[in-house]
């Protein structure tokens, strides 16, 4: 007997986090993007700079709050690096703790 409370598209009875929100476009469709390090590189839409690989930024700056996927990625990498280096630091410097024979 099929579950009559299940959502037809997923088959689940409920979603814990609600429906996924669509990502907002960072700039208007057809906006010109440029590389911060190479201003001569311009293209329509986001992408990566062919010279340095940096993410292209919109040429026209807006005051709207935007998601920063690079910041999120680098913050995650930072905390993973901290978590992996603290045990190494403690092992390497453990002999220098005062009061240990």
Buried (B, 14 or more C-beta within 10 A) or exposed (E): EEEEEEEEEEEEEEEEEEEEEEEEEBBEEEBEBBBEEBEEBEBEBBEEBEEEEBBBBBEEEEEEEEEEEEEEEEEEEEEEEEEEEEEEEEEEEEEEEEEEE
